[in-house]
């Protein structure tokens, strides 16, 4: 948002949408797989942690040197 302050409201709305949407999806999955124990919730939490770590890794990794060269 630092580089595009005129889009700060849009970015905030998009982050809120993603947060509420993922919460609704995860809540529905926990409800669907509910079997009277906490295991489905723990599995889904673990999947979210792994997904977040993989996403962070892909978004923060250095680009390949061939991709960074100008054309």
mmCIF file of the C-alpha atoms, coordinates in Angstrom:
data_MODEL
# 
_entry.id   MODEL 
# 
loop_
_atom_site.group_PDB 
_atom_site.id 
_atom_site.type_symbol 
_atom_site.label_atom_id 
_atom_site.label_alt_id 
_atom_site.label_comp_id 
_atom_site.label_asym_id 
_atom_site.label_entity_id 
_atom_site.label_seq_id 
_atom_site.pdbx_PDB_ins_code 
_atom_site.Cartn_x 
_atom_site.Cartn_y 
_atom_site.Cartn_z 
_atom_site.occupancy 
_atom_site.B_iso_or_equiv 
_atom_site.pdbx_formal_charge 
_atom_site.auth_seq_id 
_atom_site.auth_comp_id 
_atom_site.auth_asym_id 
_atom_site.auth_atom_id 
_atom_site.pdbx_PDB_model_num 
ATOM 1  C CA . UNK A 1 1  ? 0.000   0.000   0.000   1.00 0.00 ? 1  UNK A CA 1 
ATOM 2  C CA . UNK A 1 2  ? 3.023   2.249   0.367   1.00 0.00 ? 2  UNK A CA 1 
ATOM 3  C CA . UNK A 1 3  ? 3.486   2.564   -3.397  1.00 0.00 ? 3  UNK A CA 1 
ATOM 4  C CA . UNK A 1 4  ? -0.207  2.974   -4.250  1.00 0.00 ? 4  UNK A CA 1 
ATOM 5  C CA . UNK A 1 5  ? -1.850  4.986   -1.460  1.00 0.00 ? 5  UNK A CA 1 
ATOM 6  C CA . UNK A 1 6  ? -4.857  5.768   -3.659  1.00 0.00 ? 6  UNK A CA 1 
ATOM 7  C CA . UNK A 1 7  ? -5.674  2.014   -3.667  1.00 0.00 ? 7  UNK A CA 1 
ATOM 8  C CA . UNK A 1 8  ? -5.365  1.499   0.096   1.00 0.00 ? 8  UNK A CA 1 
ATOM 9  C CA . UNK A 1 9  ? -9.117  1.074   0.568   1.00 0.00 ? 9  UNK A CA 1 
ATOM 10 C CA . UNK A 1 10 ? -9.320  -1.474  -2.227  1.00 0.00 ? 10 UNK A CA 1 
ATOM 11 C CA . UNK A 1 11 ? -6.392  -3.440  -0.832  1.00 0.00 ? 11 UNK A CA 1 
ATOM 12 C CA . UNK A 1 12 ? -7.920  -3.423  2.641   1.00 0.00 ? 12 UNK A CA 1 
ATOM 13 C CA . UNK A 1 13 ? -11.250 -4.632  1.270   1.00 0.00 ? 13 UNK A CA 1 
ATOM 14 C CA . UNK A 1 14 ? -9.548  -7.402  -0.681  1.00 0.00 ? 14 UNK A CA 1 
ATOM 15 C CA . UNK A 1 15 ? -7.621  -8.563  2.389   1.00 0.00 ? 15 UNK A CA 1 
ATOM 16 C CA . UNK A 1 16 ? -10.848 -8.607  4.387   1.00 0.00 ? 16 UNK A CA 1 
ATOM 17 C CA . UNK A 1 17 ? -12.603 -10.588 1.658   1.00 0.00 ? 17 UNK A CA 1 
ATOM 18 C CA . UNK A 1 18 ? -9.810  -13.160 1.565   1.00 0.00 ? 18 UNK A CA 1 
ATOM 19 C CA . UNK A 1 19 ? -9.787  -13.438 5.357   1.00 0.00 ? 19 UNK A CA 1 
ATOM 20 C CA . UNK A 1 20 ? -13.546 -13.909 5.686   1.00 0.00 ? 20 UNK A CA 1 
ATOM 21 C CA . UNK A 1 21 ? -13.720 -16.173 2.641   1.00 0.00 ? 21 UNK A CA 1 
ATOM 22 C CA . UNK A 1 22 ? -10.975 -18.469 3.867   1.00 0.00 ? 22 UNK A CA 1 
ATOM 23 C CA . UNK A 1 23 ? -12.572 -18.527 7.315   1.00 0.00 ? 23 UNK A CA 1 
ATOM 24 C CA . UNK A 1 24 ? -15.902 -19.545 5.807   1.00 0.00 ? 24 UNK A CA 1 
ATOM 25 C CA . UNK A 1 25 ? -14.266 -22.251 3.716   1.00 0.00 ? 25 UNK A CA 1 
ATOM 26 C CA . UNK A 1 26 ? -12.252 -23.644 6.632   1.00 0.00 ? 26 UNK A CA 1 
ATOM 27 C CA . UNK A 1 27 ? -15.299 -23.524 8.910   1.00 0.00 ? 27 UNK A CA 1 
ATOM 28 C CA . UNK A 1 28 ? -17.353 -25.443 6.367   1.00 0.00 ? 28 UNK A CA 1 
ATOM 29 C CA . UNK A 1 29 ? -14.598 -28.047 5.991   1.00 0.00 ? 29 UNK A CA 1 
ATOM 30 C CA . UNK A 1 30 ? -14.331 -28.510 9.749   1.00 0.00 ? 30 UNK A CA 1 
ATOM 31 C CA . UNK A 1 31 ? -18.097 -28.933 9.970   1.00 0.00 ? 31 UNK A CA 1 
ATOM 32 C CA . UNK A 1 32 ? -18.151 -31.403 7.087   1.00 0.00 ? 32 UNK A CA 1 
ATOM 33 C CA . UNK A 1 33 ? -15.395 -33.603 8.520   1.00 0.00 ? 33 UNK A CA 1 
ATOM 34 C CA . UNK A 1 34 ? -16.576 -33.322 12.151  1.00 0.00 ? 34 UNK A CA 1 
ATOM 35 C CA . UNK A 1 35 ? -16.644 -36.714 13.844  1.00 0.00 ? 35 UNK A CA 1 
ATOM 36 C CA . UNK A 1 36 ? -16.989 -35.762 17.504  1.00 0.00 ? 36 UNK A CA 1 
ATOM 37 C CA . UNK A 1 37 ? -13.265 -35.241 18.059  1.00 0.00 ? 37 UNK A CA 1 
ATOM 38 C CA . UNK A 1 38 ? -10.880 -32.350 17.506  1.00 0.00 ? 38 UNK A CA 1 
ATOM 39 C CA . UNK A 1 39 ? -8.859  -34.259 14.911  1.00 0.00 ? 39 UNK A CA 1 
ATOM 40 C CA . UNK A 1 40 ? -10.524 -32.799 11.788  1.00 0.00 ? 40 UNK A CA 1 
ATOM 41 C CA . UNK A 1 41 ? -9.901  -29.288 13.075  1.00 0.00 ? 41 UNK A CA 1 
ATOM 42 C CA . UNK A 1 42 ? -6.282  -30.073 13.890  1.00 0.00 ? 42 UNK A CA 1 
ATOM 43 C CA . UNK A 1 43 ? -5.735  -31.576 10.426  1.00 0.00 ? 43 UNK A CA 1 
ATOM 44 C CA . UNK A 1 44 ? -7.221  -28.526 8.743   1.00 0.00 ? 44 UNK A CA 1 
ATOM 45 C CA . UNK A 1 45 ? -5.134  -26.179 10.918  1.00 0.00 ? 45 UNK A CA 1 
ATOM 46 C CA . UNK A 1 46 ? -2.013  -28.141 9.955   1.00 0.00 ? 46 UNK A CA 1 
ATOM 47 C CA . UNK A 1 47 ? -3.003  -27.929 6.272   1.00 0.00 ? 47 UNK A CA 1 
ATOM 48 C CA . UNK A 1 48 ? -3.467  -24.157 6.605   1.00 0.00 ? 48 UNK A CA 1 
ATOM 49 C CA . UNK A 1 49 ? -0.046  -23.789 8.232   1.00 0.00 ? 49 UNK A CA 1 
ATOM 50 C CA . UNK A 1 50 ? 1.612   -25.813 5.471   1.00 0.00 ? 50 UNK A CA 1 
ATOM 51 C CA . UNK A 1 51 ? -0.268  -23.881 2.788   1.00 0.00 ? 51 UNK A CA 1 
ATOM 52 C CA . UNK A 1 52 ? 0.742   -20.568 4.355   1.00 0.00 ? 52 UNK A CA 1 
ATOM 53 C CA . UNK A 1 53 ? 4.401   -21.617 4.580   1.00 0.00 ? 53 UNK A CA 1 
ATOM 54 C CA . UNK A 1 54 ? 4.450   -22.774 0.947   1.00 0.00 ? 54 UNK A CA 1 
ATOM 55 C CA . UNK A 1 55 ? 2.759   -19.563 -0.207  1.00 0.00 ? 55 UNK A CA 1 
ATOM 56 C CA . UNK A 1 56 ? 5.222   -17.452 1.790   1.00 0.00 ? 56 UNK A CA 1 
ATOM 57 C CA . UNK A 1 57 ? 8.128   -19.405 0.326   1.00 0.00 ? 57 UNK A CA 1 
ATOM 58 C CA . UNK A 1 58 ? 6.923   -18.913 -3.253  1.00 0.00 ? 58 UNK A CA 1 
ATOM 59 C CA . UNK A 1 59 ? 6.137   -15.219 -2.800  1.00 0.00 ? 59 UNK A CA 1 
ATOM 60 C CA . UNK A 1 60 ? 9.415   -14.323 -1.100  1.00 0.00 ? 60 UNK A CA 1 
ATOM 61 C CA . UNK A 1 61 ? 11.855  -16.499 -3.028  1.00 0.00 ? 61 UNK A CA 1 
ATOM 62 C CA . UNK A 1 62 ? 14.428  -14.780 -5.199  1.00 0.00 ? 62 UNK A CA 1 
ATOM 63 C CA . UNK A 1 63 ? 13.659  -14.887 -8.896  1.00 0.00 ? 63 UNK A CA 1 
ATOM 64 C CA . UNK A 1 64 ? 15.935  -16.903 -11.107 1.00 0.00 ? 64 UNK A CA 1 
ATOM 65 C CA . UNK A 1 65 ? 18.766  -14.945 -12.632 1.00 0.00 ? 65 UNK A CA 1 
ATOM 66 C CA . UNK A 1 66 ? 17.546  -15.722 -16.173 1.00 0.00 ? 66 UNK A CA 1 
ATOM 67 C CA . UNK A 1 67 ? 14.147  -14.234 -15.349 1.00 0.00 ? 67 UNK A CA 1 
ATOM 68 C CA . UNK A 1 68 ? 15.677  -11.037 -13.987 1.00 0.00 ? 68 UNK A CA 1 
ATOM 69 C CA . UNK A 1 69 ? 17.740  -10.211 -17.085 1.00 0.00 ? 69 UNK A CA 1 
ATOM 70 C CA . UNK A 1 70 ? 16.361  -7.434  -19.282 1.00 0.00 ? 70 UNK A CA 1 
ATOM 71 C CA . UNK A 1 71 ? 15.295  -8.321  -22.787 1.00 0.00 ? 71 UNK A CA 1 
# 
